[in-house]
Amino acid sequence: MAVQINEICDNITLAREMSMLGNYDSAEVYYEFALKMISRLIIIISEPARKNNWLQVQNKVNKEYDQVKELKNILQTLRIDTGDVPVGVRKRDDPDIWPSPTP
């Protein structure tokens, strides 16, 4: 069981590190795995006090996971779809700028 707890801690640490680095996809994977392992551990534990502590840990980790998902969704909505066109080639449609006169 100690290996399982160490693995949970390692996955949560990696999830937090990935979140801090902006690797939200990787962070989600680590959070999901840690939450799955915590759920399995809670089922095994028979002591009520210890089970309650792990339920609190599960709630806190779940809140972190939800925040990472929310942050990822916000960032995706802020991205502008520019396609594969390089920056210098993109058409500028600014109504305040007149086009060049035709000769």
C-alpha positions, -999 to 999 in steps of 0.1 A, spaced: 0 0 0 29 24 6 39 21 -30 4 31 -40 4 61 -18 38 72 -31 25 68 -66 -5 89 -58 18 116 -44 41 115 -74 12 118 -98 -2 148 -80 32 164 -79 36 159 -116 1 172 -123 9 204 -104 43 208 -122 26 203 -156 0 229 -146 26 254 -136 44 249 -169 12 253 -189 11 216 -201 -26 213 -192 -32 181 -213 -5 163 -194 -16 177 -161 -51 164 -167 -38 129 -174 -18 129 -141 -48 143 -121 -71 116 -136 -47 88 -127 -42 101 -92 -79 105 -86 -85 70 -99 -59 56 -75 -73 76 -46 -107 62 -52 -93 26 -52 -74 34 -20 -106 47 -3 -124 15 -10 -97 -5 6 -94 16 38 -115 3 67 -106 29 94 -132 57 93 -108 85 103 -82 75 77 -109 71 51 -122 106 59 -87 121 55 -84 105 21 -119 117 11 -107 153 19 -76 148 -1 -98 135 -30 -120 166 -28 -90 190 -28 -73 172 -57 -106 171 -76 -110 209 -72 -75 214 -85 -83 192 -115 -115 212 -122 -95 244 -121 -70 231 -146 -98 220 -169 -115 254 -166 -82 272 -173 -76 250 -203 -111 258 -217 -106 295 -211 -73 295 -230 -88 276 -259 -116 302 -262 -90 330 -263 -70 314 -291 -76 330 -325 -80 306 -354 -54 318 -379 -50 286 -398 -17 278 -415 -12 313 -430 20 330 -419 17 363 -400 31 385 -428 7 370 -454 -25 374 -435 -51 398 -449 -56 429 -429 -93 439 -428 -90 472 -409 -118 496 -420 -98 526 -408 -70 519 -432 -76 527 -468 -62 504 -495 -34 515 -517 -46 535 -547 -47 517 -580 -24 533 -607 
